[in-house]
Structure formats: structure tokens, C-alpha cells
Amino acid sequence: MAKKVKDNWYEDFFQGINCEVWEKATNETWTMQEVEFLEQELNMKQGQNLLDVFCGFGRHAIEFAKRGFNVTALDISKTYINALSEKIKLNKLPINTIQADILTVNLNQTFSGAICMGDSFGYFGFDKMKVFIEKVSASLEKGAKFIINYTMLAESILPSFKEDVHQAMCDSYLIGDITKNTYNTYDVDEGCIIIDILYSKNNKREDHIYKHYIYTLSEIKRLLKQCGLNIIATYNATSKTSFKFGDMVIYIVAEKM
């Protein structure tokens, strides 16, 4: 049976070794490929306002700022926002940071584009997800794009997801000097995957658990449309190959109607 995880798990999840791993797991080449793709699809002009929601340590926000865009970078993690603020100060970048919950914050600004990257889409169940999408959509100009990166789409994850009756699926990774073991179980009632992560670094161990909701592409399409956004493209990579059933990654490009 899957463990039960509180709905607001994300409020204190992003701290400690967890944040260190997320930064080490990415590289500059990957970031540049994604930003090139995003810049083309967003079709924004320098000086326009971009919203980076769930910005993490700011790898996309920083690169967009360097390219002349005014970025608002939002994340609930104090660890991430503090680290990003130091980089902004050091490099004098046009980035406004907001440490807040997207579900309750007042953005008080209009944006010419928005991104939700790093597979952070899917942290909410249906009701909260609708609030999240409505909040982003309300802040966008007509014709602006909202681009989503998601690896937990039902059409992606469920065809290959296997779970032993007696033991959850386990993956083990070595990231620098950190060992990461993940145990994945599927909660049928909630429609989410429970991910239990055990980190080991030298003699230190940390356990973090969270849940990632599984949506079909048609469910996301309906949610976006209800909030005034229309999907205009779906890709399985930054090379812009069209997404198909079984692809492990999707980039969704939606437009404000």
C-alpha cells in the first residue's frame, strides 16, 4: 500500500541535500538547449516580462535575464530564493524574486510569457491545479505563451511503470558525492506516484517524500482551456519532435486566448 503524503508537502520539501541534488543533476548544456527552445516558442521581445514559476535555483531565469528579459522568479523554497538572490546581486541581473506559494500570492503584474520547468508541474491535485493554472493565466497578456515541462504524464509514465506487490520500485543514482535511492509506489485512489527519496552524503542521511499527480494530456488540455489557455503544440524534446504515446518527456506550449 502506498504511503500517505500531506497535500502541502512542497512547503518544506525543498531544503537540505534535496536542493543540492537538484542543482547537481543539471548542466549548462541542458539549460542552454532548453532556453533556446523556450525563447523561440515564447517569441518574446527583449525587455518584456517573463514569469518563471517554481524557478528552483534559477537556471532558466538567470539565462533569460542575461538575454535581456525582465524575469519574475517565483518559488516557495527559501533555500532556492536566497541562493538565487545572491547570484542576482553578484551579476546585477534584472530578476525579481518572490518566495511564496503560487496558490496564495498576488502577482500584481502582467507577463508576456510564462514557464513551468524542471518537472514541477503536477505537484497539485485537481482543485489546486486549477487554482495554479488560473493564477498564471490571469497574469498573461492575450497571445502570450505558457510552456510546461512534465515527465509524469499518464501517457508517459504508466506504460512502463511496474510495481512489485511486496516491494516498491527502486532506482539508485550517484550524483557527485551523493547517493540517491528512490522508492516509487502508485496511489490508485489519489492518482499520484509517491516518491520516497533516501539521500546519503558522507555520514549524513536525509529522507524526503513527496507525491506527483498523474494527468492525461486530455485532462491537462481541458484544465488549460477552462482557464483561458489553448494548447498549440506538444513536443517530446527541445528539438521539437512531436510528442507521441510512451515518450518520457513532454513540453506543452499553450497560448492565452
C-alpha positions in Angstrom: 0.0 0.0 0.0 1.3 3.5 -0.9 2.3 5.8 1.9 0.1 8.8 2.6 1.7 12.2 2.0 0.3 15.5 3.1 -1.1 17.7 0.3 1.2 20.6 1.3 4.3 18.5 1.2 6.0 21.1 -1.0 6.1 23.7 1.7 9.1 22.2 3.5 10.4 19.7 0.9 13.0 21.8 -0.9 15.8 22.1 1.5 19.0 20.4 2.6 20.6 17.8 0.4 17.5 17.8 -1.7 18.3 21.2 -3.1 21.9 20.3 -3.6 21.0 17.3 -5.7 18.6 19.2 -8.0 21.3 21.7 -8.9 24.0 19.0 -9.4 21.6 16.9 -11.6 21.6 19.7 -14.3 24.3 21.1 -16.5 24.9 24.2 -18.6 24.4 22.4 -22.0 21.0 21.2 -21.0 20.0 24.6 -19.7 21.1 26.3 -22.9 19.2 23.9 -25.0 16.0 24.4 -23.0 16.4 28.2 -23.0 17.0 28.3 -26.8 13.8 26.3 -27.3 11.8 28.4 -24.8 12.9 31.7 -26.3 11.9 30.5 -29.8 8.5 29.2 -28.6 7.7 32.2 -26.4 8.5 34.6 -29.2 9.0 37.5 -26.7 11.0 40.7 -27.2 13.8 41.8 -25.1 12.6 44.0 -22.2 9.3 42.1 -21.9 8.2 40.4 -18.7 8.6 36.6 -18.1 7.2 34.6 -15.2 9.3 31.6 -14.1 7.1 29.7 -11.7 8.7 27.1 -9.5 12.1 28.6 -10.6 14.2 26.5 -8.3 17.8 27.7 -8.2 17.1 29.9 -11.3 19.0 28.3 -14.1 16.4 29.4 -16.7 15.7 32.8 -15.0 19.4 33.7 -15.0 19.9 32.9 -18.6 16.8 34.7 -19.7 17.9 37.8 -17.7 21.3 37.7 -19.4 19.4 37.8 -22.8 17.6 41.0 -21.9 14.3 39.8 -20.5 12.8 41.1 -17.2 12.2 37.9 -15.2 10.0 37.3 -12.1 11.2 34.1 -10.5 8.8 32.6 -8.0 9.4 29.6 -5.7 8.2 28.5 -2.3 11.7 27.4 -1.2 13.6 29.9 0.9 16.8 27.9 0.2 16.4 28.4 -3.5 15.3 32.0 -3.5 18.1 33.0 -1.1 20.7 31.3 -3.3 19.2 32.9 -6.5 19.1 36.4 -4.8 22.9 36.1 -4.2 23.5 35.3 -7.8 21.3 38.2 -8.9 23.2 40.6 -6.7 26.6 39.4 -7.8 25.7 39.6 -11.6 23.3 42.6 -11.4 20.6 40.8 -13.3 17.0 42.1 -14.0 15.3 39.4 -11.9 12.6 40.0 -9.3 12.4 37.1 -6.8 9.3 36.1 -5.0 9.4 33.5 -2.2 5.8 32.5 -1.9 3.1 29.8 -2.6 1.8 30.3 -6.1 -1.7 29.3 -4.8 -2.0 32.3 -2.5 0.4 35.0 -3.8 -0.8 38.1 -5.6 1.4 38.6 -8.7 0.2 42.1 -9.4 1.9 42.2 -12.8 1.2 41.3 -16.4 3.6 39.0 -18.3 4.3 38.4 -21.9 5.2 34.7 -21.3 5.4 32.1 -18.5 7.3 28.9 -17.9 7.0 26.0 -15.5 10.1 23.8 -15.9 12.1 21.2 -14.1 9.2 18.8 -14.0 7.5 20.8 -11.2 4.1 20.7 -13.0 1.9 18.1 -11.3 2.6 18.9 -7.7 -1.1 19.6 -7.1 -4.3 17.6 -7.1 -7.1 18.7 -9.5 -8.6 21.6 -7.4 -5.3 23.2 -6.5 -4.0 22.6 -10.0 -6.9 24.6 -11.4 -6.1 27.5 -9.0 -2.5 27.4 -10.1 -3.3 27.5 -13.8 -5.9 30.2 -13.3 -3.3 32.3 -11.4 -0.8 32.0 -14.2 -3.4 32.6 -17.0 -4.8 35.7 -15.3 -1.3 37.2 -15.3 -0.7 36.7 -19.0 -1.3 39.1 -21.9 -3.6 37.9 -24.7 -1.5 35.8 -27.1 1.2 35.1 -24.5 2.6 31.6 -24.2 2.7 29.3 -21.1 5.3 26.5 -21.6 5.2 23.4 -19.3 7.8 20.7 -18.8 6.3 17.4 -17.5 7.6 13.9 -17.1 4.7 12.4 -15.2 2.1 12.5 -18.0 -0.1 9.3 -17.8 0.8 8.5 -21.4 4.5 8.7 -20.4 4.8 7.1 -17.1 2.1 4.4 -16.8 3.0 2.2 -19.8 6.4 1.5 -18.2 5.5 1.7 -14.5 5.9 -1.6 -12.8 5.4 -2.2 -9.1 6.0 -5.5 -7.3 3.2 -6.4 -4.9 5.6 -6.7 -2.0 8.2 -4.1 -2.8 8.0 -0.7 -4.4 10.1 0.0 -7.5 13.5 1.3 -6.6 16.1 3.4 -8.5 19.6 4.2 -7.3 21.7 7.1 -8.6 25.1 8.6 -7.8 25.2 12.3 -8.2 28.7 13.6 -7.3 29.3 12.5 -3.7 25.6 11.9 -3.1 23.8 8.6 -3.4 20.1 8.9 -4.2 17.7 5.9 -3.7 14.1 6.4 -4.8 11.2 4.1 -4.0 8.1 4.7 -6.2 4.6 3.5 -5.5 1.3 4.4 -7.2 -1.6 5.6 -5.2 -4.7 4.4 -7.2 -7.1 6.4 -5.1 -5.3 9.7 -5.5 -3.9 9.2 -8.9 -0.4 10.0 -8.0 3.0 8.5 -7.6 4.5 8.6 -4.1 8.3 9.1 -4.3 10.3 8.3 -1.2 13.9 9.5 -1.5 16.8 8.5 0.7 20.0 10.6 0.3 23.4 9.6 1.6 26.3 12.0 1.7 29.4 11.0 3.7 27.9 10.1 7.0 24.8 12.1 6.6 21.4 10.7 5.6 18.2 12.5 4.7 14.8 11.1 3.8 12.3 13.2 1.7 8.9 12.1 0.5 6.6 13.7 -2.0 3.8 13.0 -4.5 3.5 13.7 -8.1 0.0 13.7 -9.6 -0.6 11.9 -12.9 -2.6 13.7 -15.5 -3.5 12.6 -19.0 -2.8 15.0 -21.8 -6.6 15.4 -22.4 -7.1 16.3 -18.7 -4.4 19.0 -19.0 -5.9 20.3 -22.2 -9.3 20.6 -20.5 -7.8 22.3 -17.4 -5.9 24.8 -19.5 -8.9 25.6 -21.7 -11.1 26.2 -18.7 -8.5 28.8 -17.6 -8.3 30.5 -21.0 -5.3 28.7 -22.4 -5.2 26.7 -25.6 -2.5 24.0 -26.3 -0.9 24.8 -29.7 2.0 22.3 -29.6 3.3 19.3 -27.7 7.0 18.1 -28.1 9.0 15.3 -26.6 12.3 17.2 -26.7 13.7 20.7 -27.3 14.4 19.5 -30.9 10.6 20.0 -31.3 9.7 16.4 -32.3 6.0 15.9 -31.8 5.0 14.1 -28.6 3.7 10.5 -29.0 2.4 7.9 -26.6 5.2 6.4 -24.5 7.6 9.4 -24.8 9.1 10.1 -21.4 9.1 13.9 -21.6 6.6 16.4 -22.8 6.9 20.1 -23.4 3.4 21.7 -23.7 3.1 25.1 -25.4 -0.2 26.8 -24.5 -1.4 30.2 -25.7 -3.6 32.7 -23.8 -6.9 33.1 -25.6 
